[in-house]
Amino acid sequence: MHRDIKPSNLIIEAHGRVSVINSGRAAPHTDDDRAAHTMLTETDALVVTLAYIPPERFAAPASAALDVVSGVHALGLVLYELLTDTCAWELYEVSAFDVPRAVSSAPPRPPSALAPAAAGDLAAICLTAISCDTSRRYTSVDEFPDDIESAR
């Protein structure tokens, strides 16, 4: 599973398919893969882009298991940025130490407040994906794009 989904790690191929690049931060998806994992996890180093890390990752060791809802959060942040041309949380002047509090203490601005075309179902889908409450997020990577497609 990739641990650093962000716009600069995504590439749109000729036929519109999106591929993830920079797999150097990917984590093993199964327990069998964990044995062959790199020192990144073994040393509990947290190497991510802070604006795209799910809030629950701040409280967990870097070696903690990743799950679908963490990946959905990052994809939701990419969607937010596509819709609004800005990050969900204003972190430009926030120190790395204060990012967890900034992200967890206030909901993001509604996408429709920044881009009127992002109102309605698309805004709700985006906000569901980036919710700080993991129980409110999509639990399947299939549900998320299915809802986006339905909102078109």
BAFI-3210 file (N, C-alpha, C; in Angstrom, 3 decimals, decimal comma, padded with zeros to 6 digits):
// residues 152
n [1|2|3|4|5|6|7|8|9|10|11|12|13|14|15|16|17|18|19|20|21|22|23|24|25|26|27|28|29|30|31|32|33|34|35|36|37|38|39|40|41|42|43|44|45|46|47|48|49|50|51|52|53|54|55|56|57|58|59|60|61|62|63|64|65|66|67|68|69|70|71|72|73|74|75|76|77|78|79|80|81|82|83|84|85|86|87|88|89|90|91|92|93|94|95|96|97|98|99|100|101|102|103|104|105|106|107|108|109|110|111|112|113|114|115|116|117|118|119|120|121|122|123|124|125|126|127|128|129|130|131|132|133|134|135|136|137|138|139|140|141|142|143|144|145|146|147|148|149|150|151|152]
n.u [000,853|000,559|002,123|002,159|000,266|-000,365|-000,853|001,548|002,558|001,006|000,106|-001,373|-002,212|-002,104|-004,718|-006,370|-006,143|-005,154|-002,071|-000,028|002,985|006,407|006,910|008,531|007,835|005,957|004,097|004,080|001,386|000,359|000,804|002,783|004,319|005,420|007,733|009,723|010,044|011,313|013,887|012,553|010,051|010,931|012,417|010,580|010,314|008,699|007,864|006,450|004,225|003,121|000,693|-000,951|-001,302|-003,291|-005,217|-005,238|-002,815|-000,901|-000,953|-000,128|002,490|004,923|005,197|002,772|-000,093|-001,432|-004,539|-007,484|-009,107|-007,275|-005,904|-008,031|-008,534|-006,286|-006,676|-009,076|-008,202|-006,698|-008,768|-010,171|-008,324|-008,242|-010,822|-010,893|-008,496|-006,752|-005,314|-006,982|-006,737|-005,378|-002,158|000,161|001,566|001,931|003,710|005,523|005,228|002,773|000,890|-000,701|-002,603|-003,788|-005,053|-006,768|-008,369|-010,182|-012,720|-012,233|-012,488|-015,589|-015,726|-017,398|-017,421|-015,162|-015,180|-017,836|-018,875|-018,320|-020,306|-022,983|-023,517|-020,880|-019,250|-020,062|-019,196|-016,433|-015,909|-016,690|-014,722|-012,444|-012,886|-012,080|-012,914|-012,597|-014,598|-016,539|-015,581|-015,134|-015,131|-014,208|-012,213|-013,554|-016,110|-015,722|-014,767|-016,986|-019,114|-018,249|-018,426|-021,190|-022,039|-021,459]
n.v [-001,175|002,203|004,948|007,648|009,173|011,705|014,614|014,971|012,428|011,045|010,049|010,737|008,628|008,033|007,120|008,056|006,634|006,506|006,351|005,385|006,729|006,707|004,585|004,124|004,605|002,832|000,460|-002,894|-004,985|-007,334|-009,657|-011,491|-010,015|-008,189|-009,177|-008,830|-006,139|-002,731|-000,789|001,471|001,034|-000,621|001,044|002,772|005,236|008,120|008,959|011,053|013,221|015,881|017,301|015,442|013,265|010,955|011,857|009,924|008,643|010,173|009,545|006,958|004,481|004,555|002,055|000,876|-000,941|-000,213|000,830|000,583|002,850|004,812|005,164|006,012|008,460|009,978|009,929|011,294|013,815|014,504|014,659|016,810|018,851|018,845|019,757|022,291|023,607|023,991|023,090|021,049|021,798|024,738|024,795|026,122|027,956|026,555|024,828|021,723|020,276|021,204|020,382|017,940|018,774|020,962|019,736|017,920|019,455|021,128|021,075|020,714|023,464|023,713|022,277|023,571|026,203|027,258|026,604|026,894|025,022|022,646|021,817|020,101|016,607|015,867|017,414|016,346|013,697|014,078|015,259|013,154|011,268|012,520|012,774|013,253|011,425|008,132|006,202|007,349|007,500|006,163|002,646|001,014|000,843|000,716|001,824|004,590|005,705|004,835|006,323|008,879|008,663|008,317|010,821|012,428]
n.w [000,000|-000,814|000,825|000,496|-001,064|-003,271|-005,347|-006,897|-007,039|-008,744|-012,001|-015,093|-017,572|-021,155|-021,964|-019,994|-017,647|-014,255|-012,663|-009,900|-008,913|-007,688|-005,743|-003,617|-001,018|-000,412|001,482|002,740|001,739|002,762|005,531|004,836|003,070|004,784|006,024|004,174|004,087|004,054|005,818|006,485|007,731|009,779|011,431|012,384|011,125|010,031|007,035|005,082|003,232|004,929|004,503|003,363|004,969|006,781|009,664|011,774|011,536|012,770|015,444|015,526|015,372|012,703|011,658|011,990|010,893|007,721|006,313|004,234|004,666|005,323|002,924|001,318|002,480|001,682|-001,108|-001,181|-000,374|-002,588|-004,473|-003,346|-003,764|-006,545|-007,083|-005,878|-006,186|-004,107|-000,912|001,553|004,242|005,629|005,781|005,371|006,971|009,262|011,722|011,446|013,777|014,735|012,883|013,257|015,237|013,938|011,755|012,982|014,648|013,375|010,892|007,323|004,985|003,304|000,061|-001,784|-000,907|-001,914|-004,563|-006,436|-008,278|-007,115|-005,438|-003,672|-004,277|-005,011|-003,317|-000,848|-001,129|-001,278|001,261|002,899|002,289|003,343|006,007|009,440|011,217|011,160|010,959|009,431|006,876|003,515|003,254|001,361|-001,525|-003,856|-003,500|-003,292|-005,904|-007,339|-006,263|-007,014|-009,786|-010,024|-009,253|-011,355]
ca.u [000,000|001,346|001,953|002,324|-000,567|-000,504|-000,888|002,830|002,842|000,007|000,307|-002,492|-001,691|-002,718|-006,141|-007,075|-005,894|-004,266|-001,099|000,731|004,428|007,168|006,507|009,559|007,246|004,875|004,206|003,566|-000,060|000,025|001,799|003,897|005,160|006,056|009,064|010,667|009,910|012,546|014,195|011,635|009,108|011,632|012,917|009,445|010,442|007,481|008,293|005,243|003,944|002,208|-000,624|-001,744|-001,335|-004,556|-005,003|-004,970|-001,415|-000,066|-000,948|000,325|003,870|005,001|005,112|001,410|-000,739|-002,223|-005,772|-008,151|-009,607|-006,142|-005,688|-009,177|-008,338|-005,329|-007,341|-010,056|-007,482|-006,367|-010,015|-010,426|-007,420|-008,702|-012,052|-010,760|-007,165|-006,047|-005,334|-008,157|-006,401|-004,344|-001,013|001,339|002,327|001,840|004,915|005,291|004,795|001,382|-000,002|-001,760|-003,646|-004,477|-005,894|-007,769|-009,191|-011,198|-013,009|-011,773|-013,491|-016,378|-015,241|-018,287|-017,091|-014,034|-015,502|-019,278|-019,173|-018,058|-021,387|-023,859|-023,020|-019,424|-018,699|-020,339|-018,292|-015,089|-015,845|-016,746|-013,411|-011,390|-013,327|-011,120|-013,526|-012,403|-015,840|-017,380|-014,960|-015,402|-014,400|-013,804|-011,703|-014,525|-017,233|-015,325|-014,915|-018,363|-019,910|-017,827|-019,016|-022,638|-022,273|-021,170]
ca.v [000,000|003,428|005,770|009,062|009,562|013,154|014,897|014,798|010,995|010,475|010,385|010,352|008,015|008,456|006,794|008,540|005,805|007,136|005,443|005,908|006,611|006,874|003,521|003,963|004,712|001,850|-000,492|-004,210|-005,101|-008,528|-010,021|-012,150|-008,974|-007,431|-009,720|-008,316|-004,688|-001,964|-000,193|002,571|000,586|-001,207|002,089|003,626|006,557|008,581|009,717|011,342|014,634|016,151|017,769|014,325|012,150|010,889|012,251|008,791|008,215|010,951|008,898|005,573|004,346|004,435|000,642|000,390|-001,410|000,736|000,223|001,225|004,185|005,751|005,434|006,787|009,826|010,638|010,125|012,363|015,084|014,792|015,113|018,160|019,764|018,936|020,551|023,644|024,128|024,304|022,009|021,055|022,561|025,746|024,371|026,798|028,610|025,698|024,017|020,275|019,849|021,610|019,860|017,035|019,548|021,781|018,872|017,239|020,355|021,851|020,443|021,523|024,339|022,972|022,547|024,509|027,564|027,683|026,333|026,621|023,823|021,473|021,708|018,932|015,256|015,799|017,952|015,365|012,561|014,532|015,426|011,816|010,638|013,149|012,926|012,866|010,268|007,014|005,439|008,049|007,392|004,978|001,467|000,263|001,690|000,658|002,717|005,980|006,112|004,568|007,489|009,995|008,428|008,557|012,256|013,152]
ca.w [000,000|-000,926|002,017|000,211|-002,202|-003,434|-006,790|-007,587|-007,159|-009,642|-013,401|-015,941|-018,787|-022,419|-022,073|-018,823|-016,463|-013,286|-012,055|-008,777|-009,092|-006,445|-004,823|-002,590|000,311|-000,302|002,579|002,360|001,846|003,534|006,535|004,161|002,490|005,857|006,311|003,177|004,049|004,193|007,112|006,743|008,743|010,912|012,315|012,716|010,531|009,393|005,871|004,313|003,009|006,036|004,058|002,834|005,914|007,520|011,057|012,672|011,400|013,681|016,754|015,390|014,878|011,243|011,282|012,191|009,667|006,951|005,853|003,106|005,003|005,253|001,503|000,842|002,970|000,788|-002,403|-000,974|-000,368|-003,984|-005,072|-002,818|-004,454|-007,936|-007,115|-005,332|-006,497|-002,864|000,078|002,427|005,441|005,393|006,584|004,852|008,035|010,439|011,897|011,353|015,097|014,952|011,844|013,760|015,911|012,936|010,927|013,801|015,453|012,603|009,595|006,189|004,369|002,314|-001,303|-002,474|-000,494|-002,740|-005,965|-006,474|-009,071|-006,277|-004,461|-003,748|-004,040|-005,124|-002,071|000,212|-001,364|-000,912|002,720|003,491|002,102|004,153|007,386|010,480|011,870|010,236|010,791|008,448|005,561|002,701|003,726|000,186|-002,605|-004,953|-003,208|-003,508|-007,314|-007,789|-005,895|-007,874|-011,111|-009,906|-009,074|-012,615]
c.u [000,897|001,079|002,043|001,575|-000,725|-000,443|000,436|003,256|001,815|000,300|-000,906|-001,914|-002,542|-004,225|-006,937|-006,890|-004,893|-003,363|-000,382|002,206|005,099|006,735|007,542|009,023|006,107|005,153|003,651|002,071|-000,474|001,113|002,998|004,858|005,955|007,486|010,112|010,667|011,231|012,748|013,245|010,646|009,832|012,138|011,826|009,606|009,138|007,882|007,079|005,191|002,833|000,817|-001,522|-001,831|-002,687|-004,304|-004,651|-003,526|-000,500|000,071|-000,397|001,785|003,860|004,858|003,712|000,786|-001,537|-003,504|-006,391|-008,587|-008,500|-005,854|-006,798|-009,035|-007,400|-005,950|-008,397|-009,408|-007,061|-007,621|-010,331|-009,581|-007,799|-009,928|-011,827|-009,452|-006,422|-006,135|-006,552|-007,922|-005,293|-003,173|000,275|002,195|002,270|003,114|004,556|004,770|003,301|000,394|-001,054|-002,914|-004,455|-005,450|-007,031|-008,738|-010,292|-011,465|-012,466|-012,886|-014,295|-015,870|-016,089|-018,029|-015,956|-014,306|-016,979|-019,658|-018,984|-019,131|-022,118|-023,159|-021,500|-018,735|-018,890|-019,417|-016,885|-014,950|-015,953|-015,369|-012,343|-011,804|-012,227|-011,623|-013,469|-013,680|-016,784|-016,832|-015,432|-014,552|-013,918|-013,283|-012,625|-015,680|-016,925|-015,446|-016,314|-019,268|-019,537|-018,460|-020,515|-022,961|-022,062|-022,398]
c.v [001,236|004,312|007,259|009,443|011,078|013,443|014,649|013,337|010,276|010,935|009,900|009,864|008,417|008,218|007,175|007,714|006,524|006,076|006,150|005,672|006,810|005,845|003,264|004,049|003,743|000,908|-001,826|-004,290|-006,300|-008,796|-010,704|-011,133|-008,226|-007,902|-009,156|-006,796|-003,994|-001,437|000,945|002,200|000,080|-000,165|003,042|005,054|006,913|009,496|009,892|012,835|014,998|016,585|016,631|013,139|012,124|011,165|011,103|008,329|008,993|010,271|007,479|005,536|004,140|002,993|000,069|000,023|-000,283|000,041|001,072|002,641|005,229|006,138|006,278|008,245|010,588|010,896|011,226|013,736|015,491|015,294|016,538|019,176|019,923|019,849|022,021|024,344|024,602|023,101|022,157|021,866|023,547|025,447|025,106|027,438|027,828|024,872|022,539|019,734|020,118|021,058|018,910|017,774|020,360|020,942|018,267|018,189|021,076|021,132|021,315|022,449|023,515|023,292|023,582|025,966|028,134|027,536|025,959|025,373|022,542|021,294|020,372|017,622|015,169|016,332|016,962|014,154|012,912|014,627|014,098|011,161|011,223|013,378|012,502|011,662|009,091|006,213|006,091|007,929|006,169|003,821|000,597|001,226|001,647|001,638|004,162|006,395|005,846|005,762|008,706|009,863|008,697|010,040|013,048|013,522]
c.w [000,000|000,284|001,748|-001,072|-002,166|-004,926|-007,514|-007,709|-008,033|-011,060|-014,188|-017,261|-019,989|-022,484|-020,825|-017,571|-015,556|-012,688|-010,923|-009,064|-007,737|-005,414|-003,741|-001,181|000,505|000,860|002,119|002,606|002,708|004,556|005,898|003,569|003,559|006,143|005,367|003,126|004,372|005,611|007,456|007,839|009,980|011,893|012,765|012,211|009,834|008,246|004,967|004,017|003,986|005,591|003,601|003,788|006,639|009,008|011,997|012,614|012,341|015,035|016,713|014,980|013,366|010,787|011,460|010,847|009,014|006,521|004,755|003,461|005,019|003,804|000,911|001,279|002,035|-000,582|-002,312|-000,951|-001,777|-004,702|-004,626|-003,581|-005,929|-008,049|-006,786|-005,681|-005,238|-001,925|000,997|003,694|005,086|006,322|006,201|005,935|009,344|010,538|011,805|012,678|015,318|013,916|012,401|014,427|014,897|012,111|011,740|014,496|014,678|011,290|008,469|005,698|003,365|000,904|-002,033|-002,072|-001,349|-004,226|-006,047|-007,278|-008,263|-005,205|-004,608|-003,472|-004,076|-003,870|-000,929|000,089|-000,904|000,612|003,456|003,422|003,026|005,601|008,363|011,265|010,889|010,003|009,780|007,030|004,802|003,213|002,574|-000,870|-003,814|-004,742|-003,584|-004,978|-007,872|-007,475|-006,743|-009,251|-011,086|-009,805|-010,363|-013,365]
res [m|h|r|d|i|k|p|s|n|l|i|i|e|a|h|g|r|v|s|v|i|n|s|g|r|a|a|p|h|t|d|d|d|r|a|a|h|t|m|l|t|e|t|d|a|l|v|v|t|l|a|y|i|p|p|e|r|f|a|a|p|a|s|a|a|l|d|v|v|s|g|v|h|a|l|g|l|v|l|y|e|l|l|t|d|t|c|a|w|e|l|y|e|v|s|a|f|d|v|p|r|a|v|s|s|a|p|p|r|p|p|s|a|l|a|p|a|a|a|g|d|l|a|a|i|c|l|t|a|i|s|c|d|t|s|r|r|y|t|s|v|d|e|f|p|d|d|i|e|s|a|r]
***
